């Protein structure tokens, strides 16, 4: 449908798009964000991430798109990127005047940071255990 709109000349020559096309992209972003949630609930974190990235690209000020991207990244174990996506979602919600969503996304930032820190500590502990095993020494407690 979007291609049909574009082929009928709703784009101006400067690369900017007429309101009809922007509206279609906004609607497409909402649909992609919802598809991301469905994919995540179905256990397809990769598909959820792809849909969420497309949604955030189509409508950068859409907080839910960034939140869905963060949730998918968390599911994939990419906690560092997830923290940044949660922050972007919080900023977008704040800019949109949605205080409740901004508060929820702020809490998600803290949760994701704690998760990232815990995973980093676990990697350090595993690395120490591996090195100690290689040297035939008991591992040091953390």
Buried (B, 14 or more C-beta within 10 A) or exposed (E): EEEEBBEEEBBEEEEEBEEEBBEBBBBBBBBBBBBBBEBBEEEBBEBBBBBBBBBBEBBEBBBBBBBBBBBBBBBBEBBEBBBBBBBBBBBBBBEEEBEEBBEBBBEBBEBBBEBBEEEEEEEEBEEBEEEEEEEEEEBEEE
